[in-house]
């Protein structure tokens, strides 16, 4: 799974360069990298472990790049790209 996740980051970085200082881009990068894990390894469902960090913070948006402190919200919000491809 890590290979699929990081491989997508390699592709993203080749197009966009670094995400340093760009919260929304980094947020999207993590959402889609977790999506790549699910696309490559459909039986693993590792993203289930992140979902509490998404559902426990309903007032945070997946579009702002703002992450609740101490959470994996950017990974948990992968439910959006995953859900759109089911």
C-alpha positions as CSV (number, residue, x, y, z in Angstrom):
1,X,0.0,0.0,0.0
2,X,2.8,2.4,0.8
3,X,4.2,1.9,-2.7
4,X,0.9,2.9,-4.3
5,X,0.6,5.9,-2.0
6,X,4.1,7.2,-2.5
7,X,4.0,6.4,-6.3
8,X,1.1,8.8,-6.7
9,X,3.0,11.4,-4.8
10,X,5.9,11.0,-7.2
11,X,3.5,11.6,-10.1
12,X,2.0,14.6,-8.3
13,X,5.4,16.1,-7.5
14,X,6.5,15.7,-11.1
15,X,3.6,17.9,-12.2
16,X,3.3,20.3,-9.3
17,X,6.6,20.4,-7.5
18,X,6.7,20.7,-3.8
19,X,3.5,21.2,-1.8
20,X,5.3,23.2,1.0
21,X,3.3,26.2,1.9
22,X,0.2,25.1,-0.1
23,X,-2.2,23.5,2.3
24,X,-5.0,22.9,-0.1
25,X,-2.6,21.1,-2.6
26,X,-1.0,19.0,0.1
27,X,-4.5,18.2,1.4
28,X,-5.6,17.0,-2.0
29,X,-2.3,15.1,-2.5
30,X,-3.0,13.1,0.7
31,X,-6.6,12.4,-0.2
32,X,-5.8,11.1,-3.6
33,X,-2.7,9.1,-2.4
34,X,-5.0,7.2,0.0
35,X,-7.4,6.7,-2.9
36,X,-4.5,5.2,-4.8
37,X,-3.9,2.7,-2.0
38,X,-7.5,1.6,-2.2
39,X,-7.5,1.4,-6.0
40,X,-4.4,-0.8,-5.9
41,X,-5.3,-2.9,-2.9
42,X,-9.1,-3.2,-2.9
43,X,-9.2,-5.9,-0.2
44,X,-7.1,-4.0,2.4
45,X,-9.4,-1.0,3.3
46,X,-6.7,0.6,5.5
47,X,-8.4,3.9,5.1
48,X,-11.2,2.7,7.4
49,X,-8.7,3.4,10.3
50,X,-8.7,7.1,9.3
51,X,-12.5,7.6,9.1
52,X,-13.2,8.5,12.8
53,X,-11.0,11.6,12.2
54,X,-13.3,12.6,9.4
55,X,-16.6,11.9,11.0
56,X,-15.7,13.3,14.4
57,X,-15.0,16.8,12.9
58,X,-18.1,17.6,10.7
59,X,-17.4,21.3,10.8
60,X,-14.1,21.0,9.0
61,X,-14.2,21.2,5.2
62,X,-12.3,19.0,2.8
63,X,-11.7,22.0,0.6
64,X,-9.9,24.4,2.9
65,X,-6.7,22.5,3.7
66,X,-7.3,23.2,7.4
67,X,-6.8,20.1,9.6
68,X,-7.9,19.6,13.2
69,X,-4.8,19.5,15.3
70,X,-3.7,16.0,16.3
71,X,-5.7,14.2,13.6
72,X,-5.2,12.5,10.3
73,X,-8.1,14.4,8.8
74,X,-6.4,14.9,5.4
75,X,-6.1,11.2,5.0
76,X,-9.5,10.5,6.4
77,X,-11.1,12.9,3.9
78,X,-10.0,10.4,1.2
79,X,-13.5,9.1,1.5
80,X,-14.4,11.7,-1.1
81,X,-12.2,10.5,-4.0
82,X,-12.8,6.9,-2.9
83,X,-16.6,7.3,-2.8
84,X,-16.6,9.0,-6.2
85,X,-15.0,6.0,-7.9
86,X,-17.0,3.2,-6.3
